[in-house]
């Protein structure tokens, strides 16, 4: 084993620590074996059982379990808003990188020696913990009890370029633990175990200790759906530990609180990219839910654009019900829609009842609307138009900030 | 431009209109597991097939260092084998489609035993001349998650068949042969015929979930529509239907009705939904007092993802020119809500 000379001359303490990490000098090589590598099978077994809340099922006739993915869409076990990765989900066939491949924001990185599939050897990888900004409406949620900025916390295992894709000799997924607050490493209740998945919004998916890491991979940190396990607030400071099983084979990374600034996480301060999660009913709480806007963000199926379809149920100048409809196609990723045409229809009948509409149904131009969403709970819109084809139709211009009414099942925007 | 409520559809090509494929590699409709991946689904499948297969233990246990405390147990595990039950079942989804589940049942009393356990077999499919390993996942609607061959199987567990990553997609609604290989010289095969929705009556009508959220209209009657939202009540037992009907009064002027009712999760129809309208309001919040007035009732049922059937009945005494009468209608979906593709 070669040790850089600067460590040797640096004094006893440093020398000891340098010797304890036999991987400093090379990117791959043998580890110094003073003790047998830890047997991770019991760790992995426990994690696997944790990841499967249906572990108590003993026969094929067991009915639907209490904890199901759908329930968990808004459950207390979530680690980040379900809507956070709606635009990084793959839209093309067979994509295998459903999470961002390039770390962004503030990076917390260390070189970590992982054990490999060849006994008593290691390979250095770069592990980076980073966060992505999610909708931050100020709501207090299970994973965000103080209503602060919400992000999702990701982990990138980056193999060295010359080893990327090597299937002959490859690193193995380490034993990963987290310490936070009262949860200490290696505690007797195993609450330092963390669930780690390769795609967002899963419930049981988990990475196995010892699994092959062939290609560099991004993972998202999750909580186990188990009331007896630890629950991590990933927006708060924590320490994450990687253990390759060999003596002194542990590396820790300290991750501070998530405190976005305009420089570090600009997305946290911008309107949201408009996606399906921004479908909903919106109203002015000060006026009660007696007038509202219903938005639906539709897929166009071309992988490039979506359509905003919105109806405004309101009143004419006589106080009678009146509605307007707006529709506009926009590129995926847009955060602000401007000059969306608003129409109103006349000349038709209720429920297509006879007599047939006379004259035929007509689309009349009312004006335009601009729409953006600062977070999952708020819509901001500017309107300008008039219903001149009918007497006493609604008209005017202005800006409104309205609030969401309700959470669409299976599409919880948080 | 000819105006219809269904503007979004018109701008698309005829074949693509209103039908969004949430991903070409999808193996089943995303809305199929709106209420979770069910363990024990095989019991409901009249064509479910089960076969025993002996799976070997964990080879990794053979390499545990003799000095390790777990060595004695590891030796047992190294030499372990268990005859598990493999069950293949189909789950009915919307639109005459299905999802296929792979269920692994351990020997009675062994589920949860983490000292002695079998390891996951190799699973491959042949359909026509197309042969490939497939992806199996314990979460629904994933794109990369999968269980790996030789990974420990501690519990009775159910997986959904997904398409191979990077490979051509199978159509699991058509006939195929699924082979489960224990990697030590033994395999069992399941021959599945074409999926026949008629054998799975439970698929119609759909349990009402968020996936029924959408804009609905009558293609033959432009300018009118209904926006439906299925909302979580947050109590784990009920949901709320909120629907706004954009229609016309007797003079042909725009008029809206709003319907709202809570219903038990799992319900396949919602009856006696109160419908309201309101008077005395103003535009863009420029009003103080609004008089809400009951209008009548409606009922809703969703035979499939693209169809909504409803009935309506107006009250007897309504203001002049109000929408009135009673009837039943079957409307179509305008488009799929992004990130919530009902198929």
Interface residues (C-beta under 8 A of the other chain):
Chain A: X36 X37 X39 X41 X42 X44 X45 X46 X48 X49 X52 X54 X55 X56 X57 X58 X59 X60 X61 X62 X63 X64 X65 X68 X69 X70 X71 X74 X83 X86 X89 X90 X91 X92 X93 X94 X95 X96 X97 X98 X119 X197 X198 X199 X202 X203 X204 X205 X208 X210 X211 X275 X276 X277 X279 X280 X281 X284 X286 X287 X288 X290 X291 X292 X294 X296 X297 X298 X299 X300 X301 X302 X306 X307 X309 X311 X313 X314 X315 X316 X317 X319 X320 X321 X322 X323 X324 X325 X327 X329 X343 X344 X345 X346 X347 X348 X349 X350 X351 X352 X353 X357 X361 X362 X363 X383 X390 X394 X395 X396 X398 X400 X405 X406 X407 X408 X409 X410 X411 X412
Chain B: X1 X2 X3 X5 X7 X8 X11 X12 X16 X19 X20 X21 X22 X23 X24 X25 X33 X34 X35 X36 X37 X38 X39 X40 X42 X43 X58 X60 X61 X63 X64 X65 X67 X68 X69 X70 X74 X77 X85 X87 X103 X105 X108 X109 X111 X112 X114 X115 X117 X137 X138 X139 X140 X141 X142 X143 X144 X145 X148 X151 X152 X154 X155 X156 X157 X163 X165 X166 X167 X169 X209 X210 X211 X213 X214 X215 X218 X220 X221 X222 X223 X224 X225 X227 X229 X230 X231 X232 X234 X236 X239 X240 X242 X244 X246 X247 X248 X249 X250 X252 X253 X254 X255 X256 X257 X258 X277 X278 X279 X280 X281 X282 X283 X284 X285 X286 X287 X290 X292 X312 X323 X324 X325 X327 X329 X334 X335 X336 X337 X338 X339 X340 X341
